[in-house]
Amino acid sequence: MRAEVIGVGTELLLGQIANTNAKHISTALATIGVDVLWHTAVGDNLGRIEEAVRTATGRSEAVIITGGLGPTSDDITAEGVAAATGRSLIRDDLLAARIRGFFESRGRAMAESNLKQADLPEGATPIEAEGTAPGFYVEHDDAVIFCLPGVPWEMDAMLAKTVLPVLRERSGDAVTVSRHVLTVGVGESAVAHAIADIVDAQTNPTIAFLAGGGVARVRLTAKAPDEARAEALIQPVEAAIRDRLGDAALEPGEDSVVGVFSSLARGHNLKVAAAESLTGGLLGANLTEAEGASDFFHGSLVCYSTEAKRAVAGVDPAILDEHGAVSAECAAALAEAAARRFGADVGVATTGVAGPAEQEGHAPGTIFVGAHLRGQTEARRVQGYGNRSNMRVIALNSALDLARRMIVDSSKP
């Protein structure tokens, strides 16, 4: 089954908000084997919404629209769908009563404009509101059109309760499963070259490459009647890729460097701490997002200035005077300081130059990361690229990868 996701709202086109709904919908539809082939964003314009819906129903069996179901004059998704399908808008009395009841139960006055949310294209099936905005779906030619609110939590609930069950019944028994093989510090082209023959032989699963933030990943996607059979298709291909990439491939089971490192730390019962300059708290923020973070993460020192490295982290002034704050020696000292100050087994650290100006004679993009594990310390220079945000992500992933490699090596016989 082919699907298209349409986001309605001029704010999407202006870049004022990101269309996270499209990501969530695509992820969910993949679990039931529905192929999302197009993402479309359209502003709050009746003619363009009508055109977008007509185009979508002409090439897809399922169309999921988010946004434009509110009570204001620019919420015109229902009108656009009605126009595209040649239907009239009909007020649903049950929905109108529920909308009134929503306001009455909260002791709030209701503006009459709210009742426009109960006006649905003729023949549409209502989807019960999670907030004040109900959704609906309607059959048109060979397609089914779902209209959901733009508020993410309301959309997610309707997607799970109504959209997925309806589409699962229509699409039959099928799932799409994706797995990732992650590498850090290896260019996308180098990874592609190393497994070129495996890629040339791909059928099911298919193989694709994604790169960013110092990470190159190989995505394997299989389609099968159920998850177990999809996994069985992926497993031998993934094993061949991991064998080819060797130590460059991170451990399986997670789809991010943070996730891999966190699982490894928990699995080895290691306590972790960080000392950050370049990343400015990003290491700590990402580690606290990991599942079970309180089991392994103790905290992070943000030591952005040279003086903070000396006074807060306790880096030896001789290191700063002789080698500078942007150096392998400083990164190593920060990693040791993190472990010492928090009583942790593992210390990870970042320092470097995000730009735009040079620092201590180092060009923007110069990054040093350090890691300490129970008496052993290592540091690595990494070349960053892109804007300041991307350089911080590169530093984050590189520091955790260095610590990961030390943990893995220490557990080898």
N, C-alpha and C positions, 0 to 999 in steps of 0.2 A: 504494500500500500504506500502510495506517494503522499507526502504531506507538505504543507506550506504554513509557515508561521508569519502572521502579520501583526506588527506593533503599530498601534494608532496613537498619535500624539505629536504635535509640533515640537514639544520639548525633546523628543528623541532626535529629530533632525537638527535641532540647534545644538545638540551635544550637551544639554543641561542635565540629562540623566542617561545612564547606560541601560541598554535593553537587556537586563538580566533575565527577564521573563523568557525571552527566546532561548537562552541557554538552558534554563530549567526545563522548558517544554521539550526541547530536542533530546536532552538527557533522558527524560521520562519516556518519550516515545520509542527511543532505542530499546528500552527494556521489553517492549512488546513487539519488536520487529517492524515498526513503522519507520519508513525512510523519510527523513526530513530533507528535502531537496532544495528548498528555497526559504530564505529569510527576507522579509520585506518590511520596511518602515514607511509610514505615510502620515502626513500631517492632518490636522483637523480641518479637512476640506471635503465637503460632501462628494464633489465630482471625482476627486482623486481616490477617495475611499471606495466609491462605487467601481471605479476602474480597476483598483487593486483586487477587489473581491472577484470581479469578473475574470480577470487574468488568472487568479489562483484556482478558481473552480474549473477553468478550462484545462488545467494541466495537473491537478491534484485531486485525489479522492477524499482527502481530509484537509480542512483549512481551520486553523486555530487563530483567532483574533483576540488580542488583549488591548484593553484601554478604550476610552470613549463611551463608557456606560454610565457615567455619573449624571447628576441632575442639572448641570449648567448648560448654557447655550452651545458651547463648543463640544459637548459630548454627543456625537452624532453617528456613532458606529451602527446603531440599530437602523437609523435612516439609510445609511450607506448600504447595508446588507439588504434592506427592503428594496431599494432602488435597483441594486444589482440583480436581484432575483425576481423582479417584477411583482412584488407583493405590497399590500397595504400594511400600515402599522395598526395593530389592534390592541386596545388596553386589556390586560389580563387582570380581572377583578380580584382574583386571589392574591396575586402579587401586590396589587395596590393596597389591599387590606394588611398584608404583612409589613409593607413599608410604613403604613400608618401606625401599626402596632409597635414597630421598632422604636419610633419616636415617643409614643405614649408610654412605653415601658420604662423609658429613661426620663420621663417628665419634661420632655423638650417639645417646643412648638415645631411643626413641620411646615416648611414652605411648599406650596402647591407644585412648584417645579420639580420636587422630588418624585412626583407621580409619573413623570415622563419615563422613569426607569421601569415602569410596568408596561410600556408600549413596545410590543414585540412584533416582528414580521409575522404576518398571517401564517398559521400552521406551525409556528415554532414551539419547541418544548422548553419550558422554563427550567433553569437550574437555580435551586434555592440559594438565596444570598447568604454569604458568610458575614458581611457587614451590612451596608444598605443597598449595594448594587447587585441585583440578581443577574445571572447570566442566562444564556439560552443556546439551543442548537436547532438547526433547521436543515432539512434535506433540500438539495437543489440539483437537478439533473443526476449525475453520477457521483456527486460529492455531498459530504456533510460538513456544515459550517458551524463551528463552535465560537461563541463570543463570551469572553471572560473579562472580569475587571482587570485594570492595570495594576492595582495594589498587589504586590507580590504574595503576601500571605493569603489573601482572598483567592487569587488565581491558583495558587498551589493546592488549596483545599478542593476547589472545583475540579481541577485537573485530576486529582487522585480519586475523588468520589464519583465523578461522572464521565469525564473525557476518556480516561484510560479504560474503564470497563466497557464503554460503548465501542471504542476502537479495537479493543482486544477481541471482542466478539466478531467484529467485521473482518479483521485481518487474519484470523485463524491462529494456529499455534506456531509462533515464531518469536525468537528473541535476537537481539543484537548485543554482543558482548565485546568490550574493548579492554585490552591490557596494554601496559606501557613498559618498555625497557628504557631506563634512564641512564644517561651518562653525564658526567660533569668534566669540563675542561677538555672535551674532545669535540672538534667542530662537526657541524651537521654533515658537511661534505665528506669528511673522513669516515664518519659512521656509515654513510651511504655507500662509500667505496668498499668498505670492509665487508658489507653484506650484499653487494650488488647482485650476485648470482641467486641469493635467496629471494631478493625482491623480484628479480626477473621471472622466477618460477611461481610467484604468488597467484593464488586463485581464491580460495576461502580457507583461511583468513586473508584479508587484504592488508597491505603494509603501507604506512605513511610516515613522514618525518615531520617533527615540530621542533623548533629551536627558539631559545630566548632565555635571558637571565643567566647565561653561562651553562645552560642545560640543553643537551640535544636528546630528544626522546624518539623512540621508535614505537609507533602505535600499531597494534595488531587488532583487527576487528573481524569477528566471525559471526555469521548468521546461521542459526540452526533452530530446530523445533523447540529446544529447551536449553537452559543455561549449561547443564552438564555436558551436552553434546557440543555446544559452542566452545566450552573450555577444552574439551578433548581435541578439537580442531586446532586451537591455539597452542596447546602445550608443546607438541613436537617442533613447531616453527619457532616458538619462543626459546626453547632449549637450544636449537641450532644457532640462533642469533646470540644468545648469551655465551655459548661456547666460542663463537667467533670473536666476540668483543672482549672476552676475558675479564680482567679486573676492572676494566673501564665501566662495565655494567653494574649498576647498583642492585642490591638485593631485591627480590620480587616482593609483591604484596602491597606496596604503596605506590601512588602515582606522583609523589613529590619528594624532593630531597629531604625536606623537613620531616615528612612522614616516615621515610626510610630510616633516617637517623634516630627519630624518636622511638620507633619500634625496636631498633637495635639497642638503644640505651636501656629501655625497659627490660628487654630480653636478657641483658647482661647485668641487670640490677645496678646500673651505674647512676650516680648523681652528677648532674651537669650544671655548669654555670658559665656565664659569658662576661667578657669585657669588650666594649664596643667604642670605636671612634667613628670610622667611616659610616657604619650602619646606623648609628644614632638611636639605638633601641629596637631596630628591626629584627635582630636576632632574637631578643627576648620576646617580642610581640609574636613572632611566628612560632616559637617553641611553646608559648602558652596556649596557642590555638590547637596544638596537637592533643589527640586523645590521651587521657591519663597524664597530662603534663605535671600535675602535682606529685606524681609518683617519682619523677626523675629530675625535674627542673627546679633549681634553688633560687636563681635570680641573675640579674645582669647589672654590671656597672657601665654607665654611659660616660665615657671619659673623652669628650670631644676635643678639648684644648690640651696643649702640651702640659700645662700646669696641672690639669686634672689627672693626667696620666701619672704624674709624679705624686701629687698630694692624695688623690683618691685611690688609685690602683696601687700606688707604691712602687712604680717602675723606678729602677735605679737611675738617678740623675746622670750617672756616667754613660749609660746606654743612650739616653736622650741627647747628651752633649756630643758623644762620639758618632753615633749612627743616625740620630734624628728620630722624630716621631713617626715618620713614614719609612719604615725599615723592617726587615725580617726579624732583627733583634728585638725591636719594640713589640712586634706582633707576638713573638714567643714570650716576652716578659709579661704582656697583658694576659695571655692564656694562663700562664702560671699564677698570675695575680688573681684571676677569676677563681681558679680552683682553691687557692689558699684562702682568699677572703670568705668564700662560702663553704669551705670544708667539703668540696666536691671532688669526685674522682676524675671528672673531665672538665677542662677549661677550654673554651673556644674564644677566638678574638679576631677583630678586624681593624685595620687601619689603612689609610690611603688618601688619594687625592681625587675628589669627585669633580673638581673644576669649578668655575671656568679657568681659574688662574693656576699657575704652577705653585708648588709648595716644596720648600727645601730642595729646589732644583729638579723635582720630579714633575713630569707632565701629567695632566688629567688622565685618569684611567689607570694610574699606577696603584695597584692594590697589593697589600700583604695580609695574609691570614695566618693565624697560629692555632695550634691545638696542643693540649697537655693531657697526658693520661698516666696517672700514677707514677710520676717520676720521670717520664719521657716527654720531651717537648720537640715539636717540629714546626717549621714555618715554611710558607710557600709564597712566591710572587705570582700574581695573576694579572693578566692584562684586561682591563675593563674597556667597555665601549658603550656608545649611546649616551643618553642623558644621565643626570645625577641619579634618578630613580633606578634606572637599569643597572648602573654601576653598583648601587647598594645591594640589589638583588644578586648580582654576580658575586659580590663579597660574601653575602649570606650563604649562598649555595656552596661556594668554594670552601668556606670555613667549616661547614658541617661535613662536607665530603672529606676534608683532610682528617677530621676527628673520626669519621666513619671508618676510613682506611686504617687508622691506628687501632681502633677497636677490633676490626676484623683480623688484622695481622697479629694482634696480641693473643687472639684465641686460637691461632693455628698451632698445631703440635710442633 
